[in-house]
Amino acid sequence: MTEDARRASEPADTLFAYGTLQFPEVLTALLGRVPAHGPVKAPGWRAAALGRRLYPGLIPDADRSAPGVLLTGLTPAEWRVLDAFETDEYELRSVRLADGREAPSYVWRGGEVLRETWDATRFRTAHLADFLAREGLPSG
């Protein structure tokens, strides 16, 4: 992600997080803090399950509304960490939220997705600790 691409996304200090980045444990491991956040939805989008991967991909889906959180107050240094964490299979794009605001989000462009929607509750209970370990992130 280039700085020019980031500046094109308004506002620059927010991120719609719909997958692993909505978990305080992941944010703390990556950023050393949990940014201010609140629940939001993105109508017309779905957090799709990605086969054997533990994380989802945000894809267009006119019949769905992706739940997540709006992270606010992100710094340029934190954006660099988040960009390094996400792979080239994601593209930072502006997403319209249910309340009318727009926010950048990492949208999946990596290929095939499953019909199933990613289950955040199942991820927390069954996979969060393993995910942190696989990613080399501290878990506490």
Buried (B, 14 or more C-beta within 10 A) or exposed (E): BEEEEBEEBEEBBBBBBBBBBBBEBBBBBBBEEBBEBEEBBBBBBBBBBBEEBBBBBBBEBEEBBBBBBBBBEBEEEBBEBBBEBBEEBBBBBEBBBEEEBBBBBBBBEEEEBEEEBBBBEEBBEEBBEEBBEEBEBEEE
